[in-house]
Amino acid sequence: MATQHDAHHGGHAVTHGAHHSVLGDRAPAFIGLIGGAIFIFAVLFSVVRWTNGRFAGHAEGAKAEATK
């Protein structure tokens, strides 16, 4: 049986504890934020290491040519 309160809200049940779900979403949000930051750091670190490895021989070759 619908109450007057339910009829006022279109017959849908109103959850009065909605603020609890917002607080409950903070932990997964922070886990996602921290996980995303770690992922971005790992990708950037890998790209820098790979790039440095690819160009390591170029610096030595340039020094040898400059001293000739």
Sine and cosine of phi, psi and omega as CSV:
sin_phi,cos_phi,sin_psi,cos_psi,sin_omega,cos_omega
0.00,0.00,0.78,-0.63,-0.02,-1.00
-0.99,0.16,0.70,-0.71,0.04,-1.00
-1.00,-0.01,0.13,-0.99,0.02,-1.00
-0.90,0.44,-0.56,0.83,0.02,-1.00
-0.91,0.42,-0.67,0.74,0.02,-1.00
-0.92,0.39,-0.62,0.78,-0.01,-1.00
-0.91,0.42,-0.55,0.83,0.02,-1.00
-0.91,0.42,-0.50,0.87,-0.02,-1.00
-0.97,-0.23,0.52,0.86,0.05,-1.00
0.96,0.27,0.33,0.94,0.04,-1.00
0.99,0.14,-0.04,1.00,0.02,-1.00
-1.00,0.04,0.57,-0.82,0.03,-1.00
-0.93,0.36,0.69,-0.72,0.00,-1.00
-0.99,-0.16,0.80,-0.59,0.04,-1.00
-1.00,-0.03,0.89,-0.45,-0.01,-1.00
-0.99,0.14,-0.20,0.98,-0.01,-1.00
-0.99,-0.16,0.50,0.87,-0.05,-1.00
-0.90,0.44,-0.48,0.88,0.00,-1.00
-0.93,0.38,-0.37,0.93,0.05,-1.00
-0.94,0.35,-0.58,0.82,0.00,-1.00
-0.94,0.34,-0.52,0.86,0.05,-1.00
-0.92,0.39,-0.68,0.73,0.03,-1.00
-0.93,0.38,-0.55,0.83,0.01,-1.00
-0.94,0.33,-0.35,0.94,0.00,-1.00
-1.00,0.07,-0.14,0.99,-0.03,-1.00
-0.93,0.37,-0.67,0.74,-0.03,-1.00
-0.88,0.47,-0.76,0.65,0.05,-1.00
-0.89,0.45,-0.53,0.85,0.02,-1.00
-0.92,0.40,-0.70,0.72,0.02,-1.00
-0.93,0.36,-0.59,0.81,0.07,-1.00
-0.89,0.46,-0.68,0.73,0.05,-1.00
-0.90,0.43,-0.64,0.77,0.01,-1.00
-0.90,0.43,-0.73,0.68,-0.01,-1.00
-0.93,0.38,-0.68,0.74,0.03,-1.00
-0.88,0.47,-0.65,0.76,0.04,-1.00
-0.91,0.42,-0.65,0.76,0.02,-1.00
-0.91,0.42,-0.66,0.76,0.04,-1.00
-0.90,0.43,-0.66,0.75,0.01,-1.00
-0.89,0.45,-0.72,0.70,0.00,-1.00
-0.90,0.44,-0.67,0.74,0.04,-1.00
-0.87,0.49,-0.70,0.72,-0.02,-1.00
-0.90,0.44,-0.65,0.76,0.02,-1.00
-0.91,0.42,-0.73,0.68,0.00,-1.00
-0.90,0.44,-0.68,0.74,0.02,-1.00
-0.87,0.49,-0.68,0.73,0.01,-1.00
-0.90,0.43,-0.67,0.74,-0.01,-1.00
-0.91,0.42,-0.67,0.75,0.01,-1.00
-0.90,0.43,-0.70,0.71,0.02,-1.00
-0.89,0.46,-0.69,0.72,-0.01,-1.00
-0.90,0.44,-0.69,0.72,0.00,-1.00
-0.91,0.43,-0.69,0.72,0.03,-1.00
-0.88,0.47,-0.63,0.77,0.03,-1.00
-0.91,0.41,-0.61,0.79,0.00,-1.00
-0.94,0.35,-0.55,0.83,-0.08,-1.00
-0.97,-0.24,0.16,0.99,-0.02,-1.00
-0.89,0.46,-0.66,0.76,-0.01,-1.00
-0.96,0.29,-0.40,0.92,-0.03,-1.00
-0.93,0.36,-0.60,0.80,-0.01,-1.00
-0.93,0.38,-0.64,0.77,0.01,-1.00
-0.93,0.38,-0.61,0.79,0.03,-1.00
-0.92,0.40,-0.60,0.80,0.00,-1.00
-0.94,0.35,-0.60,0.80,0.03,-1.00
-0.92,0.39,-0.62,0.78,0.00,-1.00
-0.92,0.38,-0.62,0.79,0.02,-1.00
-0.94,0.34,-0.56,0.83,-0.03,-1.00
-0.95,0.32,-0.48,0.87,-0.03,-1.00
-1.00,0.08,-0.13,0.99,0.01,-1.00
-0.96,0.30,0.00,0.00,0.00,0.00
